[in-house]
Structure formats: structure tokens, C-alpha cells
Amino acid sequence: VLIEGRHPATIAGMKPTSGAGNSTGANLPPGGVGGPAIATPPVPKSRYFVFAAIALIGCAADLITKHWIFGRLGEPGGETLWLVEGIFGFQTSINHGALFGIGQGHVWVFAALAIVALFGILYWLFFAGAAHDRMLTIALASVMGGVLGNLHDRLGLYRAPWMVGGRDYGVCDWILFCYRDWVWPNFNIADS
């Protein structure tokens, strides 16, 4: 880069010299301004195991609890099982949207976004090397468990006899919080 016809090295008081592989003529280290590129060490194998274990346990917990509560309470609109009367309980619902029911009816858009998130997390952690950070690996493994659990529902893999054609493409939610007239939208383990 030339500034007012002068090379930056001369502005800083350095005498430009010819460097190997350096077309600017500045006396720079091999590889450019920052020197040679430093190779990032490979992600430890233990990070793969930790990530997979947490993601699979989270997904399994989500799917098992959905199966249990929907088997116990049945289709949405039925019984509510109160653990703390009027405040905390279990009530089945199907969400064909996203968070808080936003975007109802766009199940395939949210399924596609979940797949993009899935591959994005895997790329960032294991190809870009972010898995070197143990806490980030644990946090994103937890997120991945939720992504997989809800994606399972969005792809219509959860089946129940009361569902039209035996399947539905919405997310199965069942945890309910209320306080007086205020009701928090139902959610599930994957959302937690």
C-alpha cells in the first residue's frame, strides 16, 4: 500500500528492502505481516466424545419425556396434570411454529433452519476449532440435543394414534407454567 507515493515502511522509519516472495519491497517476515501462519492443533478426541454424549443424552431425555407425557395425557386439549395447582404442571400441546408459537404453519422453514443450525454447530466446533473451548463444547452440545429433539418432531417422526395419519409435523410441548391469568407458552426438555 502506498501512502502519498511512499511505502509504509519508509513512513515508519524503516528502509524498504526486497524480501523473498514480497512484492511490496518491504522487509517483512516470511508469510506476510503476521509472519508464517501457525497451524491450529487438532481438536482433542475427548471433545468429540463429550459433545456426542451430551447431545445424545439431551435428545434422548427430550424424546423419552415427550413419549411418556403424551402417552399419559394423550392429545392436546385433554387433561392437565398439576404438580403445583394452578402454577406448574404438564399439559400436552403441539406447536407448528417457533418460539412462543411465532410463525405458525411454517414447520418446514423451521426444520430447514434446524438443519442449518445442526451443520453450523458441527462446522464451528470441529472444523473451525471452537471445540478447544470445553465450556463452549458443553453448551453447544446441550443446544444440539434440543435441536435434534425438536427436529425429530418437525420431521413427523413422532407418531401417536390420535394424530391425523398417525403423525404430526409440529413440536410436542408439555411443560406448563401459569400465574393467575398469565400463562407461559408450553415447552419441552429440548427448549430447556
Secondary structure, DSSP 8 states (H G I E B T S, - for coil): --BTTB-HHHHTT-----BTTBTT-----TTSTT-S--------HHHHHHHHHHHHHHHHHHHHHHHHHHHHH-STTS--EEEETTTEEEEEEEESSSGGGTTTT-HHHHHHHHHHHHHHHHIIIIIS-GGGSHHHHHHHHHHHHHHHHHHHHHTT--B-TTSGGGB--SEEEEEEEEETTEEEEEE-GGG-
